Amino acid sequence: MQEHAFNHEHSTKWMLGRPVVIAIAVAAFGVLGMVLVDHGPWSRPQPQSAELANYKTTGEAARAAGATVTPTEPGKGPEPVVPGPKPAEPPAPVTQ
């Protein structure tokens, strides 16, 4: 009966090469998927009608459609500075 010697070098190369092959396969499928999604037949440019292309802003298009555009009320402004230390800062130590 013949015994087969365990080839440690062959096993190490296979164990180190296997993740590399898997990573290359995953990268290839990822690139193929991106190319298919970005350049597939469903991603053709959508031409705009003349009505939509004539307005430069959303407000102009809304007014042309008959909507009333009102600006939002302005805020209160900046908050006043509170005297004393900020809550995250401890007070300075007292020296005598």
MMTF fields as JSON, N, C-alpha, C and O atoms, coordinates in Angstrom:
{
  "mmtfVersion": "1.0.0",
  "mmtfProducer": "UNKNOWN",
  "numBonds": 383,
  "numAtoms": 384,
  "numGroups": 96,
  "numChains": 1,
  "numModels": 1,
  "chainsPerModel": [1],
  "groupsPerChain": [96],
  "chainIdList": ["A"],
  "bondAtomList": [4, 2, 8, 6, 12, 10, 16, 14, 20, 18, 24, 22, 28, 26, 32, 30, 36, 34, 40, 38, 44, 42, 48, 46, 52, 50, 56, 54, 60, 58, 64, 62, 68, 66, 72, 70, 76, 74, 80, 78, 84, 82, 88, 86, 92, 90, 96, 94, 100, 98, 104, 102, 108, 106, 112, 110, 116, 114, 120, 118, 124, 122, 128, 126, 132, 130, 136, 134, 140, 138, 144, 142, 148, 146, 152, 150, 156, 154, 160, 158, 164, 162, 168, 166, 172, 170, 176, 174, 180, 178, 184, 182, 188, 186, 192, 190, 196, 194, 200, 198, 204, 202, 208, 206, 212, 210, 216, 214, 220, 218, 224, 222, 228, 226, 232, 230, 236, 234, 240, 238, 244, 242, 248, 246, 252, 250, 256, 254, 260, 258, 264, 262, 268, 266, 272, 270, 276, 274, 280, 278, 284, 282, 288, 286, 292, 290, 296, 294, 300, 298, 304, 302, 308, 306, 312, 310, 316, 314, 320, 318, 324, 322, 328, 326, 332, 330, 336, 334, 340, 338, 344, 342, 348, 346, 352, 350, 356, 354, 360, 358, 364, 362, 368, 366, 372, 370, 376, 374, 380, 378],
  "bondOrderList": [1, 1, 1, 1, 1, 1, 1, 1, 1, 1, 1, 1, 1, 1, 1, 1, 1, 1, 1, 1, 1, 1, 1, 1, 1, 1, 1, 1, 1, 1, 1, 1, 1, 1, 1, 1, 1, 1, 1, 1, 1, 1, 1, 1, 1, 1, 1, 1, 1, 1, 1, 1, 1, 1, 1, 1, 1, 1, 1, 1, 1, 1, 1, 1, 1, 1, 1, 1, 1, 1, 1, 1, 1, 1, 1, 1, 1, 1, 1, 1, 1, 1, 1, 1, 1, 1, 1, 1, 1, 1, 1, 1, 1, 1, 1],
  "groupList": [{"groupName": "MET", "atomNameList": ["N", "CA", "C", "O"], "elementList": ["N", "C", "C", "O"], "formalChargeList": [0, 0, 0, 0], "bondAtomList": [1, 0, 2, 1, 3, 2], "bondOrderList": [1, 1, 2], "singleLetterCode": "M", "chemCompType": "L-PEPTIDE LINKING"}, {"groupName": "GLN", "atomNameList": ["N", "CA", "C", "O"], "elementList": ["N", "C", "C", "O"], "formalChargeList": [0, 0, 0, 0], "bondAtomList": [1, 0, 2, 1, 3, 2], "bondOrderList": [1, 1, 2], "singleLetterCode": "Q", "chemCompType": "L-PEPTIDE LINKING"}, {"groupName": "GLU", "atomNameList": ["N", "CA", "C", "O"], "elementList": ["N", "C", "C", "O"], "formalChargeList": [0, 0, 0, 0], "bondAtomList": [1, 0, 2, 1, 3, 2], "bondOrderList": [1, 1, 2], "singleLetterCode": "E", "chemCompType": "L-PEPTIDE LINKING"}, {"groupName": "HIS", "atomNameList": ["N", "CA", "C", "O"], "elementList": ["N", "C", "C", "O"], "formalChargeList": [0, 0, 0, 0], "bondAtomList": [1, 0, 2, 1, 3, 2], "bondOrderList": [1, 1, 2], "singleLetterCode": "H", "chemCompType": "L-PEPTIDE LINKING"}, {"groupName": "ALA", "atomNameList": ["N", "CA", "C", "O"], "elementList": ["N", "C", "C", "O"], "formalChargeList": [0, 0, 0, 0], "bondAtomList": [1, 0, 2, 1, 3, 2], "bondOrderList": [1, 1, 2], "singleLetterCode": "A", "chemCompType": "L-PEPTIDE LINKING"}, {"groupName": "PHE", "atomNameList": ["N", "CA", "C", "O"], "elementList": ["N", "C", "C", "O"], "formalChargeList": [0, 0, 0, 0], "bondAtomList": [1, 0, 2, 1, 3, 2], "bondOrderList": [1, 1, 2], "singleLetterCode": "F", "chemCompType": "L-PEPTIDE LINKING"}, {"groupName": "ASN", "atomNameList": ["N", "CA", "C", "O"], "elementList": ["N", "C", "C", "O"], "formalChargeList": [0, 0, 0, 0], "bondAtomList": [1, 0, 2, 1, 3, 2], "bondOrderList": [1, 1, 2], "singleLetterCode": "N", "chemCompType": "L-PEPTIDE LINKING"}, {"groupName": "SER", "atomNameList": ["N", "CA", "C", "O"], "elementList": ["N", "C", "C", "O"], "formalChargeList": [0, 0, 0, 0], "bondAtomList": [1, 0, 2, 1, 3, 2], "bondOrderList": [1, 1, 2], "singleLetterCode": "S", "chemCompType": "L-PEPTIDE LINKING"}, {"groupName": "THR", "atomNameList": ["N", "CA", "C", "O"], "elementList": ["N", "C", "C", "O"], "formalChargeList": [0, 0, 0, 0], "bondAtomList": [1, 0, 2, 1, 3, 2], "bondOrderList": [1, 1, 2], "singleLetterCode": "T", "chemCompType": "L-PEPTIDE LINKING"}, {"groupName": "LYS", "atomNameList": ["N", "CA", "C", "O"], "elementList": ["N", "C", "C", "O"], "formalChargeList": [0, 0, 0, 0], "bondAtomList": [1, 0, 2, 1, 3, 2], "bondOrderList": [1, 1, 2], "singleLetterCode": "K", "chemCompType": "L-PEPTIDE LINKING"}, {"groupName": "TRP", "atomNameList": ["N", "CA", "C", "O"], "elementList": ["N", "C", "C", "O"], "formalChargeList": [0, 0, 0, 0], "bondAtomList": [1, 0, 2, 1, 3, 2], "bondOrderList": [1, 1, 2], "singleLetterCode": "W", "chemCompType": "L-PEPTIDE LINKING"}, {"groupName": "LEU", "atomNameList": ["N", "CA", "C", "O"], "elementList": ["N", "C", "C", "O"], "formalChargeList": [0, 0, 0, 0], "bondAtomList": [1, 0, 2, 1, 3, 2], "bondOrderList": [1, 1, 2], "singleLetterCode": "L", "chemCompType": "L-PEPTIDE LINKING"}, {"groupName": "GLY", "atomNameList": ["N", "CA", "C", "O"], "elementList": ["N", "C", "C", "O"], "formalChargeList": [0, 0, 0, 0], "bondAtomList": [1, 0, 2, 1, 3, 2], "bondOrderList": [1, 1, 2], "singleLetterCode": "G", "chemCompType": "PEPTIDE LINKING"}, {"groupName": "ARG", "atomNameList": ["N", "CA", "C", "O"], "elementList": ["N", "C", "C", "O"], "formalChargeList": [0, 0, 0, 0], "bondAtomList": [1, 0, 2, 1, 3, 2], "bondOrderList": [1, 1, 2], "singleLetterCode": "R", "chemCompType": "L-PEPTIDE LINKING"}, {"groupName": "PRO", "atomNameList": ["N", "CA", "C", "O"], "elementList": ["N", "C", "C", "O"], "formalChargeList": [0, 0, 0, 0], "bondAtomList": [1, 0, 2, 1, 3, 2], "bondOrderList": [1, 1, 2], "singleLetterCode": "P", "chemCompType": "L-PEPTIDE LINKING"}, {"groupName": "VAL", "atomNameList": ["N", "CA", "C", "O"], "elementList": ["N", "C", "C", "O"], "formalChargeList": [0, 0, 0, 0], "bondAtomList": [1, 0, 2, 1, 3, 2], "bondOrderList": [1, 1, 2], "singleLetterCode": "V", "chemCompType": "L-PEPTIDE LINKING"}, {"groupName": "ILE", "atomNameList": ["N", "CA", "C", "O"], "elementList": ["N", "C", "C", "O"], "formalChargeList": [0, 0, 0, 0], "bondAtomList": [1, 0, 2, 1, 3, 2], "bondOrderList": [1, 1, 2], "singleLetterCode": "I", "chemCompType": "L-PEPTIDE LINKING"}, {"groupName": "ASP", "atomNameList": ["N", "CA", "C", "O"], "elementList": ["N", "C", "C", "O"], "formalChargeList": [0, 0, 0, 0], "bondAtomList": [1, 0, 2, 1, 3, 2], "bondOrderList": [1, 1, 2], "singleLetterCode": "D", "chemCompType": "L-PEPTIDE LINKING"}, {"groupName": "TYR", "atomNameList": ["N", "CA", "C", "O"], "elementList": ["N", "C", "C", "O"], "formalChargeList": [0, 0, 0, 0], "bondAtomList": [1, 0, 2, 1, 3, 2], "bondOrderList": [1, 1, 2], "singleLetterCode": "Y", "chemCompType": "L-PEPTIDE LINKING"}],
  "groupTypeList": [0, 1, 2, 3, 4, 5, 6, 3, 2, 3, 7, 8, 9, 10, 0, 11, 12, 13, 14, 15, 15, 16, 4, 16, 4, 15, 4, 4, 5, 12, 15, 11, 12, 0, 15, 11, 15, 17, 3, 12, 14, 10, 7, 13, 14, 1, 14, 1, 7, 4, 2, 11, 4, 6, 18, 9, 8, 8, 12, 2, 4, 4, 13, 4, 4, 12, 4, 8, 15, 8, 14, 8, 2, 14, 12, 9, 12, 14, 2, 14, 15, 15, 14, 12, 14, 9, 14, 4, 2, 14, 14, 4, 14, 15, 8, 1],
  "groupIdList": [1, 2, 3, 4, 5, 6, 7, 8, 9, 10, 11, 12, 13, 14, 15, 16, 17, 18, 19, 20, 21, 22, 23, 24, 25, 26, 27, 28, 29, 30, 31, 32, 33, 34, 35, 36, 37, 38, 39, 40, 41, 42, 43, 44, 45, 46, 47, 48, 49, 50, 51, 52, 53, 54, 55, 56, 57, 58, 59, 60, 61, 62, 63, 64, 65, 66, 67, 68, 69, 70, 71, 72, 73, 74, 75, 76, 77, 78, 79, 80, 81, 82, 83, 84, 85, 86, 87, 88, 89, 90, 91, 92, 93, 94, 95, 96],
  "secStructList": [7, 7, 7, 7, 7, 7, 7, 2, 2, 2, 2, 2, 2, 2, 2, 2, 2, 2, 2, 2, 2, 2, 2, 2, 2, 2, 2, 2, 2, 2, 2, 2, 2, 2, 2, 2, 2, 2, 2, 1, 6, 6, 7, 7, 7, 7, 7, 7, 7, 2, 2, 2, 2, 6, 7, 1, 1, 2, 2, 2, 2, 2, 2, 2, 6, 6, 7, 7, 7, 7, 7, 7, 7, 7, 7, 7, 7, 1, 7, 7, 7, 7, 1, 1, 7, 7, 6, 6, 1, 7, 7, 7, 7, 7, 7, 7],
  "xCoordList": [0.847, 0.0, 0.897, 1.905, 0.51, 1.32, 0.665, -0.541, 1.439, 0.909, 1.154, 2.197, 0.179, 0.31, 0.835, 0.261, 1.917, 2.499, 1.682, 1.253, 1.48, 0.736, 1.651, 2.689, 1.286, 2.099, 1.629, 0.607, 2.38, 1.983, 2.039, 1.188, 3.02, 3.136, 1.946, 1.409, 1.534, 0.384, -0.875, -1.671, -1.065, -2.236, -2.236, -3.286, -1.081, -0.986, -1.279, -1.983, -0.755, -1.033, -2.519, -3.088, -3.144, -4.578, -5.393, -6.363, -5.002, -5.752, -5.586, -6.517, -4.401, -4.194, -4.795, -5.234, -4.826, -5.34, -6.85, -7.435, -7.475, -8.936, -9.663, -10.575, -9.317, -9.998, -9.763, -10.639, -8.592, -8.299, -9.198, -9.717, -9.383, -10.257, -11.696, -12.391, -12.144, -13.504, -13.665, -14.689, -12.664, -12.735, -12.781, -13.523, -11.997, -12.011, -13.362, -13.869, -13.949, -15.264, -16.338, -17.18, -16.311, -17.292, -17.112, -18.097, -15.864, -15.609, -16.09, -16.678, -15.847, -16.275, -17.801, -18.339, -18.495, -19.966, -20.472, -21.48, -19.797, -20.203, -20.058, -20.959, -18.926, -18.712, -19.717, -20.285, -19.94, -20.921, -22.319, -23.056, -22.676, -23.976, -24.103, -25.151, -23.044, -23.1, -23.22, -23.973, -22.479, -22.559, -23.955, -24.502, -24.528, -25.869, -26.909, -27.793, -26.816, -27.796, -27.625, -28.614, -26.384, -26.147, -26.403, -26.819, -26.162, -26.245, -27.29, -27.25, -28.209, -29.238, -30.278, -30.276, -31.171, -32.173, -33.194, -33.87, -33.322, -34.3, -33.74, -34.489, -32.479, -31.902, -31.62, -30.59, -32.5, -32.358, -32.781, -33.609, -32.236, -32.645, -34.131, -34.678, -34.763, -36.186, -36.329, -36.036, -36.768, -36.915, -38.043, -39.068, -37.836, -38.854, -39.705, -39.248, -40.94, -41.811, -41.397, -40.638, -41.887, -41.535, -42.02, -41.369, -43.162, -43.685, -42.745, -42.473, -42.249, -41.367, -40.002, -39.39, -39.522, -38.182, -38.129, -37.033, -39.26, -39.266, -39.029, -38.682, -39.198, -39.096, -37.768, -37.353, -37.107, -35.795, -35.88, -34.984, -36.932, -37.055, -38.383, -39.298, -38.463, -39.701, -40.81, -41.971, -40.439, -41.431, -42.062, -43.274, -41.252, -41.791, -42.753, -43.817, -42.401, -43.272, -44.561, -45.628, -44.479, -45.678, -46.606, -47.82, -46.047, -46.886, -47.547, -48.708, -46.819, -47.388, -48.52, -49.437, -48.466, -49.522, -50.702, -51.713, -50.588, -51.698, -51.573, -52.516, -50.465, -50.284, -49.863, -49.285, -50.158, -49.734, -48.465, -48.445, -47.425, -46.15, -45.968, -45.898, -45.889, -45.685, -44.395, -44.134, -43.59, -42.344, -42.648, -43.689, -41.735, -41.904, -41.594, -40.89, -42.141, -41.894, -40.455, -39.92, -39.817, -38.425, -38.338, -39.284, -37.186, -36.964, -36.779, -36.798, -36.599, -36.428, -35.083, -34.923, -34.135, -32.8, -31.888, -32.281, -30.68, -29.752, -30.186, -30.76, -29.903, -30.265, -29.269, -28.093, -29.735, -28.817, -27.785, -28.022, -26.632, -25.572, -25.934, -26.239, -25.904, -26.234, -24.964, -23.925, -25.029, -23.822, -23.443, -24.303, -22.157, -21.675, -21.075, -21.077, -20.559, -19.918, -20.954, -22.117, -20.487, -21.363, -21.594, -20.751, -22.7, -22.971, -21.89, -21.678, -21.206, -20.191, -18.861, -17.99, -18.684, -17.425, -17.551, -18.481, -16.636, -16.687, -16.187, -15.392, -16.632, -16.144, -14.659, -14.129, -14.006, -12.571, -12.354, -13.148, -11.274, -11.03, -10.642, -9.996, -11.054, -10.756, -9.394, -9.154, -8.493, -7.172, -7.08, -7.645, -6.377, -6.268, -4.845, -4.565],
  "yCoordList": [-1.166, 0.0, 1.235, 1.293, 2.205, 3.404, 4.53, 4.747, 5.238, 6.354, 7.651, 7.842, 8.515, 9.814, 10.814, 10.984, 11.464, 12.464, 13.742, 14.139, 14.361, 15.626, 16.74, 16.994, 17.394, 18.467, 19.786, 20.339, 20.274, 21.483, 22.721, 23.602, 22.811, 23.967, 24.062, 25.147, 22.929, 22.932, 23.372, 24.14, 22.903, 23.258, 24.744, 25.385, 25.299, 26.717, 27.594, 28.596, 27.239, 28.021, 27.999, 29.023, 26.853, 26.738, 27.574, 28.226, 27.552, 28.3, 29.806, 30.568, 30.243, 31.669, 32.124, 33.269, 31.277, 31.641, 31.632, 32.356, 30.844, 30.714, 32.031, 32.374, 32.786, 34.07, 35.073, 35.881, 35.021, 35.933, 35.629, 36.547, 34.368, 33.974, 34.389, 34.868, 34.215, 34.601, 36.12, 36.601, 36.875, 38.338, 38.826, 39.755, 38.207, 38.589, 38.277, 39.067, 37.145, 36.783, 37.767, 38.188, 38.131, 39.083, 40.447, 41.097, 40.886, 42.171, 42.142, 43.113, 41.039, 40.939, 40.986, 41.673, 40.268, 40.321, 41.705, 42.156, 42.383, 43.732, 44.712, 45.511, 44.655, 45.548, 45.233, 46.147, 43.964, 43.576, 44.084, 44.561, 43.983, 44.48, 45.983, 46.475, 46.73, 48.192, 48.6, 49.516, 47.924, 48.239, 47.954, 48.732, 46.849, 46.484, 47.481, 47.869, 47.905, 48.848, 50.231, 50.883, 50.687, 52.04, 52.164, 53.226, 51.101, 51.201, 50.273, 49.994, 49.802, 48.905, 49.641, 50.871, 48.892, 49.519, 50.364, 51.192, 50.18, 50.937, 52.267, 53.054, 52.546, 53.786, 54.781, 55.456, 54.869, 55.83, 57.213, 57.303, 58.294, 59.638, 59.879, 59.473, 60.538, 60.849, 62.261, 63.226, 62.404, 63.762, 64.508, 63.924, 65.812, 66.642, 67.32, 67.613, 67.556, 68.286, 69.755, 70.188, 70.511, 71.929, 72.703, 73.659, 72.301, 72.998, 72.876, 73.864, 71.683, 71.47, 72.104, 72.578, 72.122, 72.643, 74.161, 74.717, 74.862, 76.316, 76.986, 78.167, 76.297, 76.914, 76.558, 75.399, 77.579, 77.36, 76.954, 76.275, 77.353, 77.023, 76.33, 76.372, 75.704, 75.036, 76.06, 75.81, 77.215, 78.268, 78.752, 78.959, 78.935, 79.361, 78.32, 78.674, 77.069, 76.01, 75.939, 75.705, 76.138, 76.099, 77.262, 77.08, 78.447, 79.604, 79.411, 79.776, 78.845, 78.61, 77.595, 77.644, 76.674, 75.675, 76.205, 75.517, 77.437, 78.034, 77.946, 78.3, 77.496, 77.374, 78.715, 79.556, 78.9, 80.089, 79.743, 78.797, 80.505, 80.253, 81.325, 82.513, 80.897, 81.856, 81.505, 80.331, 82.502, 82.2, 81.825, 82.188, 81.103, 80.73, 81.939, 82.86, 81.913, 83.017, 82.974, 81.893, 84.128, 84.121, 83.649, 83.79, 83.085, 82.597, 83.737, 84.902, 83.418, 84.423, 85.133, 86.234, 84.529, 85.108, 84.367, 83.36, 84.856, 84.156, 84.298, 85.311, 83.273, 83.3, 84.175, 84.237, 84.848, 85.696, 84.851, 83.682, 85.463, 84.776, 84.745, 85.783, 83.573, 83.418, 83.661, 83.074, 84.533, 84.772, 83.537, 82.747, 83.385, 82.261, 81.189, 81.307, 80.141, 79.084, 78.256, 78.153, 77.679, 76.794, 75.529, 75.191, 74.823, 73.63, 72.556, 71.806, 72.464, 71.42, 71.823, 70.971, 73.074, 73.543, 73.651, 74.288, 73.043, 73.217, 74.613, 75.189, 75.167, 76.489, 76.424, 75.37, 77.568, 77.643, 77.393, 77.847, 76.664, 76.415, 77.7, 78.584, 77.775, 78.953, 78.756, 77.743, 79.732, 79.65, 80.658, 81.747, 80.32, 81.216, 81.532, 82.276],
  "zCoordList": [0.0, 0.0, 0.0, 0.704, -0.795, -0.925, -0.138, -0.253, 0.649, 1.431, 0.663, 0.037, 0.731, 0.089, 1.107, 2.183, 0.759, 1.661, 1.563, 0.48, 2.672, 2.717, 2.238, 2.849, 1.175, 0.61, 1.211, 0.805, 2.171, 2.891, 1.995, 2.123, 1.09, 0.201, -0.741, -0.963, -1.294, -2.202, -1.458, -1.998, -0.245, 0.55, 0.893, 0.848, 1.232, 1.592, 0.393, 0.519, -0.76, -1.965, -2.29, -2.668, -2.148, -2.44, -1.451, -1.837, -0.187, 0.829, 0.643, 0.904, 0.191, -0.03, -1.356, -1.462, -2.351, -3.662, -3.735, -4.54, -2.928, -2.975, -2.681, -3.433, -1.636, -1.404, -2.527, -2.835, -3.133, -4.235, -5.422, -6.057, -5.724, -6.834, -6.543, -7.439, -5.325, -4.945, -5.044, -5.529, -4.589, -4.654, -6.103, -6.423, -6.969, -8.384, -9.009, -9.805, -8.664, -9.208, -8.737, -9.529, -7.466, -6.941, -7.607, -7.956, -7.786, -8.441, -9.889, -10.363, -10.594, -11.993, -12.1, -12.969, -11.229, -11.253, -10.88, -11.423, -9.968, -9.588, -10.734, -10.991, -11.426, -12.567, -13.67, -14.268, -13.941, -14.953, -14.58, -15.443, -13.317, -12.866, -13.015, -13.435, -12.675, -12.827, -14.286, -14.615, -15.165, -16.59, -17.113, -17.895, -16.687, -17.142, -16.657, -17.42, -15.394, -14.847, -15.462, -15.797, -15.614, -16.13, -17.624, -18.089, -18.386, -19.842, -20.449, -21.647, -19.643, -20.138, -20.973, -21.023, -21.632, -22.496, -21.738, -22.349, -20.436, -19.651, -19.16, -18.581, -19.363, -18.847, -19.969, -19.96, -20.9, -21.988, -21.491, -20.585, -22.061, -21.634, -21.883, -22.909, -20.939, -21.058, -21.615, -20.91, -22.851, -23.399, -22.692, -22.34, -22.492, -21.85, -22.909, -24.013, -22.545, -23.454, -23.455, -22.589, -24.411, -24.511, -23.293, -22.872, -22.715, -21.542, -20.358, -19.675, -20.11, -18.969, -19.177, -18.219, -20.391, -20.657, -20.645, -20.58, -20.703, -20.766, -19.419, -19.393, -18.313, -16.996, -16.351, -16.341, -15.811, -15.215, -13.748, -13.247, -13.06, -11.642, -11.385, -12.207, -10.246, -9.845, -9.63, -9.954, -9.079, -8.842, -10.133, -10.193, -11.167, -12.464, -13.021, -13.528, -12.937, -13.448, -12.645, -13.212, -11.322, -10.484, -10.805, -10.903, -10.969, -11.308, -12.674, -12.859, -13.616, -14.946, -14.891, -15.711, -13.931, -13.789, -12.989, -12.852, -12.452, -11.721, -10.215, -9.508, -9.706, -8.26, -7.671, -8.359, -6.4, -5.682, -4.91, -4.122, -5.141, -4.467, -3.411, -3.726, -2.143, -1.054, -0.328, -0.066, -0.002, 0.72, 2.165, 2.712, 2.762, 4.172, 5.041, 4.629, 6.265, 7.191, 7.659, 7.908, 7.785, 8.246, 9.69, 10.465, 10.034, 11.396, 12.369, 11.972, 13.639, 14.688, 14.578, 15.103, 13.915, 13.858, 14.805, 15.395, 14.951, 15.852, 17.305, 17.703, 18.078, 19.495, 20.255, 19.895, 21.301, 22.069, 22.806, 23.108, 23.09, 23.812, 25.29, 25.877, 25.888, 27.303, 28.111, 27.809, 29.155, 29.953, 30.764, 31.155, 31.008, 31.803, 30.913, 29.687, 31.543, 30.764, 29.995, 30.383, 28.903, 28.139, 28.962, 29.792, 28.763, 29.571, 29.458, 30.411, 28.327, 28.172, 28.804, 28.98, 29.144, 29.715, 31.222, 31.717, 31.96, 33.428, 33.796, 33.054, 34.918, 35.323, 35.66, 36.011, 35.545, 35.843, 37.323, 38.147, 37.684, 39.128, 39.847, 39.284, 41.097, 41.909, 42.551, 43.209, 42.36, 42.989, 44.115, 44.014, 45.189, 46.338, 46.643, 47.583]
}
